[in-house]
Amino acid sequence: MTTLTHRSRRAEGRKGAGEEDAAAERDPTEEDPDDSKDIRLTLMEEVLLLGLKDKEGYTSFWNDCISSGLRGGILIELAFRGRIRLEPLSVRKKRLLERKVLMGRSWGCGMGAAAPPPASDPALCFQVLLKSDAPTGDVLLDETLRHIKATEAAETVQTWIELLTGETWNPFKLQYQLRNVRERVAKALVEKGILTTEKQNFLLFDMTTHPVSNGTEKQRLVRRLQESVLERWVKDPLRMERRTLALLVLAHSSDVLENVFASLADDKYDVAMNRTKDLLEMDPEVEAAKGRATEMVWAVLAAFNKS
């Protein structure tokens, strides 16, 4: 295993419980030590950037995973910004995919009553910590927050990914679908000067495309992920930068991980793929229990593993 290199502007990967809580509660307007050096990108923007063909400006027509991957990125981004959190564990310890996504202050009891815990038996109940529902400034994140806030019954991570993607047979829940996500994420990247907008003719129809205009930012992103599984590889995910961990999970779930390692030499490619495979095959339940700051990451991975 190679030696982990610490960059001066990045916090150490190994965190205590107090530091994890501080990271989860960090004001989204503050600089995140795991963010881009030059241009701050959301996880959704990074996933789409990895999936886009540089010159053509669109994702592979055969990729049917990136839509749900982007929705998973939205949930993780909201969790990193301290807006949502998984339902706390009660006496009846639930698995990740059984725990609800919650915001605001609410109470959950063994009988399902939405009321403060009775003094006679407080152990049967749990309290959801108050999380901010203030706007994030990102249209997709704020739209998702409104959906989560408007739901009468809390839903799990897997259900929310399905609802936001529009994969539901319940006509009353179609209102939660996020529409034109790829196009809206691409427009955000255009505004940040990373993509440009063009029109291309595909025989029977014209399509708006977004070729990469700032290749430096994409190269930096690819290099960061490559280094995370090569020069700066650590076997323990708890010591890995949380946004890097999240991006590896989302890139795999969105079927764009091959784009990250395609430029590597054969020997390094094999090492990178094997290490990433080992990471993604870890038990989400076990890893989530190690640190609350990455609970949502492992919950999203568990959801994609099951689907």
C-alpha positions in Angstrom: 0.0 0.0 0.0 1.4 3.4 -1.0 1.8 6.2 1.5 -1.1 8.5 1.9 -0.1 12.0 0.9 -1.8 14.9 2.8 -2.4 18.1 0.8 -2.1 21.3 2.7 -5.6 22.5 1.9 -7.3 19.2 2.7 -8.3 17.9 6.1 -7.0 14.5 7.2 -9.2 11.6 6.2 -9.2 10.2 9.7 -11.9 11.9 11.8 -13.3 11.6 15.2 -17.0 11.5 15.9 -17.0 15.2 16.8 -15.3 16.1 13.5 -17.8 14.0 11.5 -20.7 15.9 13.2 -19.1 19.2 12.4 -18.7 18.2 8.8 -22.3 17.2 8.6 -23.4 20.5 10.1 -21.1 22.6 8.0 -22.7 25.7 6.5 -23.0 25.1 2.7 -21.6 28.6 2.1 -18.3 27.7 3.8 -15.5 26.2 1.8 -15.6 22.4 2.0 -12.0 20.9 2.2 -13.0 18.2 -0.2 -14.4 20.7 -2.8 -12.8 21.6 -6.2 -9.8 23.9 -5.9 -10.8 26.2 -8.6 -14.5 25.8 -9.4 -17.0 24.4 -6.9 -19.0 21.6 -8.5 -21.8 19.6 -7.0 -21.7 15.8 -7.1 -24.3 15.8 -9.9 -22.2 18.1 -12.0 -19.1 15.9 -11.5 -20.9 12.7 -12.4 -22.4 14.3 -15.6 -19.0 15.7 -16.5 -17.4 12.3 -16.2 -20.1 10.8 -18.4 -20.1 13.4 -21.2 -18.2 12.8 -24.4 -15.8 15.7 -24.6 -16.3 16.7 -28.3 -19.8 15.3 -28.9 -21.3 16.9 -25.7 -23.7 14.1 -24.8 -23.7 10.9 -22.7 -23.7 7.4 -24.3 -27.1 6.5 -25.7 -26.6 3.0 -24.1 -26.2 4.4 -20.6 -29.5 3.9 -18.8 -28.0 4.2 -15.3 -26.9 7.8 -15.1 -30.4 9.2 -14.5 -30.8 7.3 -11.2 -27.1 8.0 -10.4 -27.7 11.7 -10.6 -30.7 11.4 -8.2 -28.5 9.5 -5.8 -26.0 12.3 -6.0 -28.7 14.8 -5.1 -29.5 12.9 -1.9 -25.8 12.7 -0.9 -25.2 16.3 -1.7 -28.2 17.3 0.5 -26.8 15.2 3.3 -23.3 16.7 3.0 -24.9 20.1 3.2 -26.7 19.2 6.4 -30.2 19.4 5.0 -31.3 15.8 5.4 -30.2 12.8 7.5 -31.2 9.2 7.7 -33.6 8.1 10.4 -31.7 7.4 13.6 -31.4 3.9 14.8 -34.0 2.9 17.4 -34.1 -0.2 19.7 -35.2 -2.2 16.7 -32.1 -1.6 14.6 -33.1 -1.1 11.0 -31.0 -1.8 7.9 -29.9 1.1 5.7 -32.6 0.5 3.2 -35.3 0.5 5.8 -34.4 3.8 7.4 -36.3 6.9 6.2 -34.9 10.1 4.8 -36.1 12.9 7.1 -35.7 16.6 7.6 -37.1 19.0 10.3 -37.9 17.9 13.8 -40.2 14.9 14.2 -40.7 11.9 16.5 -41.0 8.3 15.6 -42.3 5.7 18.1 -42.8 2.0 18.1 -46.5 2.4 17.5 -45.9 4.9 14.7 -47.4 7.9 16.5 -46.1 11.3 15.5 -45.7 12.6 19.0 -43.0 13.2 21.6 -41.8 10.0 23.4 -43.8 9.1 26.5 -41.9 9.5 29.7 -42.8 6.0 30.6 -41.0 4.4 27.8 -38.6 6.8 26.0 -36.4 3.9 24.7 -39.0 2.9 22.2 -38.7 6.3 20.4 -36.1 8.3 18.5 -35.7 12.0 17.8 -34.7 13.4 14.4 -32.2 16.2 14.8 -33.3 19.5 13.5 -31.8 20.1 10.0 -32.0 23.3 8.1 -34.5 23.6 5.3 -33.1 26.9 4.1 -32.5 27.1 0.3 -29.2 25.8 -0.9 -29.0 28.1 -4.0 -29.0 25.0 -6.3 -32.3 24.6 -8.2 -32.3 20.8 -8.2 -31.4 20.5 -4.6 -34.0 23.0 -3.5 -36.7 21.3 -5.6 -35.8 18.0 -4.0 -36.0 19.6 -0.5 -39.5 20.9 -1.3 -40.6 17.3 -2.3 -39.1 15.8 0.9 -40.7 18.4 3.0 -44.1 18.0 1.3 -44.4 14.2 1.8 -46.9 13.1 4.4 -45.0 9.9 5.1 -41.2 9.7 5.1 -39.6 7.5 2.4 -36.4 5.4 2.2 -33.3 6.3 0.1 -34.2 3.7 -2.5 -37.8 4.9 -2.7 -36.7 8.5 -3.1 -34.3 7.6 -6.0 -37.2 5.8 -7.7 -39.6 8.7 -7.1 -37.2 11.4 -8.3 -36.4 9.3 -11.4 -40.1 8.8 -12.1 -40.0 5.0 -11.7 -43.3 4.6 -9.8 -46.6 3.0 -10.6 -48.4 5.3 -8.2 -50.0 8.1 -10.2 -50.2 10.3 -7.0 -46.5 10.2 -6.6 -45.5 11.2 -10.2 -45.4 14.8 -8.9 -42.1 14.0 -7.2 -40.2 13.3 -10.5 -37.4 15.6 -11.3 -37.6 16.4 -15.0 -34.8 17.3 -17.4 -32.1 16.7 -14.8 -29.3 16.1 -17.2 -30.1 19.3 -19.2 -30.3 21.4 -16.1 -27.0 20.0 -14.7 -25.4 20.7 -18.0 -26.7 24.3 -18.1 -25.2 24.8 -14.6 -21.8 23.6 -16.0 -22.2 26.0 -19.0 -22.7 28.9 -16.5 -19.5 27.8 -14.8 -17.6 27.9 -18.0 -16.9 24.2 -18.2 -19.3 23.3 -21.0 -20.6 25.1 -24.1 -23.9 24.8 -25.9 -24.3 23.6 -29.5 -27.0 22.2 -31.8 -26.4 18.9 -33.6 -28.5 17.2 -36.3 -29.2 13.5 -35.9 -31.0 12.8 -39.2 -34.5 12.7 -37.8 -34.1 15.3 -35.1 -31.9 18.1 -33.7 -30.5 17.9 -30.3 -28.9 20.4 -27.9 -25.4 19.2 -26.9 -22.9 20.5 -24.4 -19.2 19.8 -25.5 -16.5 20.3 -22.9 -14.9 23.8 -23.3 -12.8 23.7 -20.2 -10.9 20.5 -20.4 -8.6 21.4 -17.5 -11.4 21.0 -14.9 -12.4 17.6 -16.2 -8.8 16.5 -16.2 -8.4 17.7 -12.7 -11.5 15.7 -11.7 -10.3 12.5 -13.4 -6.8 12.9 -11.9 -8.2 13.3 -8.4 -10.2 10.0 -8.7 -7.2 8.2 -10.2 -4.9 9.4 -7.4 -7.4 8.3 -4.8 -7.2 4.7 -5.8 -3.4 4.7 -6.8 -1.0 7.1 -5.0 -3.3 8.0 -2.2 -5.1 4.7 -1.8 -6.3 3.7 1.7 -8.1 0.5 2.5 -10.2 2.0 5.2 -13.0 4.2 3.6 -13.3 6.1 6.9 -9.9 7.7 6.0 -10.9 8.6 2.5 -12.2 12.1 1.7 -16.0 11.8 1.8 -16.7 13.6 -1.5 -14.1 11.4 -3.3 -15.8 8.3 -1.7 -19.2 9.5 -2.8 -18.0 10.2 -6.3 -16.5 6.8 -6.7 -19.8 5.2 -5.6 -21.9 7.5 -7.9 -19.5 7.0 -10.9 -19.9 3.2 -10.5 -23.7 3.5 -10.1 -23.9 5.8 -13.1 -21.8 3.5 -15.3 -19.2 6.1 -16.0 -16.3 4.7 -13.9 -14.7 3.3 -17.0 -14.2 6.8 -18.3 -12.2 7.7 -15.2 -9.6 4.9 -15.6 -9.5 4.6 -19.4 -6.4 6.8 -19.8 -4.3 4.7 -17.4 -1.6 2.2 -18.5 -2.7 -1.4 -18.4 -1.0 -2.3 -15.1 -2.3 0.8 -13.3 -5.8 0.3 -14.8 -5.9 -3.2 -13.3 -4.9 -1.9 -9.9 -7.4 0.9 -10.0 -10.3 -1.3 -11.0 -9.5 -4.0 -8.5 -9.2 -1.5 -5.6 -12.4 0.2 -6.6 -14.1 -3.2 -6.8 -12.9 -4.1 -3.3 -14.3 -0.7 -2.1 -17.7 -1.2 -3.7 -18.0 -4.7 -2.5 -17.7 -3.7 1.2 -20.8 -4.2 3.4 -22.7 -0.9 3.4 -24.2 -1.7 6.8 -20.8 -2.2 8.4 -19.2 0.8 6.8 -22.1 3.1 7.6 -21.9 2.3 11.3 -18.3 3.6 11.4 -19.2 7.2 10.7 -22.4 9.2 10.3 -20.8 11.7 7.9 -20.9 9.0 5.1 -24.1 7.2 6.1 -26.0 8.5 3.1 -23.2 7.4 0.7 -23.4 3.8 1.9 -27.3 4.0 1.8 -27.2 5.1 -1.8 -24.7 2.3 -2.6 -27.0 -0.2 -0.9 -29.9 1.0 -2.9 -28.1 0.5 -6.2 -26.8 -2.9 -5.1 -30.4 -4.0 -4.5 -31.8 -2.6 -7.7 
